[in-house]
Amino acid sequence: MECPVCHNMMADKLIKHFQEWEGRNVIFENVPAEVCSVCGETLLTGEVVDKINETLWSMPKSLRKETVDIYKLSCIT
């Protein structure tokens, strides 16, 4: 498939998809996507988006919880 942004070739990959949902940060692993090797544009199929939404709406018990570091970036003026 051709990248809609830079017109280079995209490749099938399994990615981590980060999503904020109702104030929670959710990570989906092994998400099938088309990823451009040049600009990094990432495309998900409608079927994958539907599955992500279905999972978010039902919010089953998560696979695991991870701790992440959060930093506040000072404004650059």
DAGIMO-V940432 format. One record per residue. N is the residue number from 0. PSI is psi in whole degrees, 0 to 359 (* if undefined). NEAR is the number of other ideal C-beta (glycine too) atoms within 8 Angstrom. Layout:
n->{N | N}
psi->{PSI | PSI}
near->{NEAR | NEAR}
This chain:
n->{0 | 1 | 2 | 3 | 4 | 5 | 6 | 7 | 8 | 9 | 10 | 11 | 12 | 13 | 14 | 15 | 16 | 17 | 18 | 19 | 20 | 21 | 22 | 23 | 24 | 25 | 26 | 27 | 28 | 29 | 30 | 31 | 32 | 33 | 34 | 35 | 36 | 37 | 38 | 39 | 40 | 41 | 42 | 43 | 44 | 45 | 46 | 47 | 48 | 49 | 50 | 51 | 52 | 53 | 54 | 55 | 56 | 57 | 58 | 59 | 60 | 61 | 62 | 63 | 64 | 65 | 66 | 67 | 68 | 69 | 70 | 71 | 72 | 73 | 74 | 75 | 76}
psi->{146 | 137 | 130 | 348 | 305 | 357 | 18 | 176 | 143 | 155 | 150 | 130 | 161 | 125 | 169 | 131 | 121 | 134 | 137 | 131 | 116 | 47 | 4 | 145 | 125 | 137 | 127 | 128 | 157 | 42 | 121 | 132 | 161 | 125 | 131 | 129 | 347 | 303 | 349 | 3 | 136 | 130 | 136 | 144 | 163 | 323 | 318 | 316 | 319 | 318 | 319 | 312 | 317 | 318 | 316 | 317 | 327 | 339 | 67 | 172 | 132 | 158 | 316 | 167 | 143 | 150 | 135 | 149 | 137 | 131 | 146 | 124 | 122 | 144 | 137 | 124 | *}
near->{6 | 7 | 13 | 6 | 7 | 8 | 6 | 10 | 8 | 12 | 7 | 5 | 8 | 7 | 8 | 7 | 10 | 7 | 10 | 7 | 8 | 3 | 4 | 6 | 7 | 10 | 9 | 10 | 7 | 5 | 12 | 9 | 13 | 10 | 12 | 14 | 7 | 7 | 8 | 6 | 11 | 9 | 10 | 10 | 7 | 5 | 6 | 11 | 9 | 8 | 8 | 13 | 8 | 8 | 10 | 10 | 6 | 6 | 6 | 5 | 2 | 6 | 3 | 4 | 4 | 5 | 4 | 5 | 4 | 4 | 4 | 4 | 4 | 4 | 4 | 3 | 2}
